[in-house]
Amino acid sequence: MSETGKAGALTRWEDEGGALPCGPQEALAADCEKWDIPPLSDAEIIQLRIRVIALENMVLGLLSKASADQLAAIEEIAEFISPRVDAKPHPLTLHAATQMEHFVERARRFREE
C-alpha cells in the first residue's frame, strides 16, 4: 500500500470515527440518552455474539480468496492503528489491530496456493 493509500485509510478511519472517542456521531450518541433505549436483554446479547461469529467466519472466507497484496495491505493498516498523539493507548483498540493480523494469518492457512 502506498503512503498516500495509508494516509487516506487512516484519514477515513478518523473521519468515520474509528480513532475518536465517540466517532462523528458523538452528538447523536449524546441524544441517545433522551431516547430512553432499554438495555439489551441476555437473548439480544447472545444473538449479537452469534452474528459476530458469523461475520468473522464470512470475513475469513473472503480473506482466504484475497490476493497476497490485499492481505499485506490489511497487515500494514493494522500496524498503523494507534492512539492519537494526545490520547492514551486503549487496550481494545490495540487488541483489534492484533485481531486483524490474526485474521490474515488464519486466511493464509485456507488459501489454495
Protein Blocks (a to p, Z undefined) as FASTA:
>chain_A
ZZklmmmmmmmmmmnopmgmnojklmmmmmmmmnopacddfklmmmmmmmmmmmmmmmmm
mmmmpcfklmmmmmmmmmmgccdfkbccdfklmmmmmmmmmmmmmmmmmpcZZ
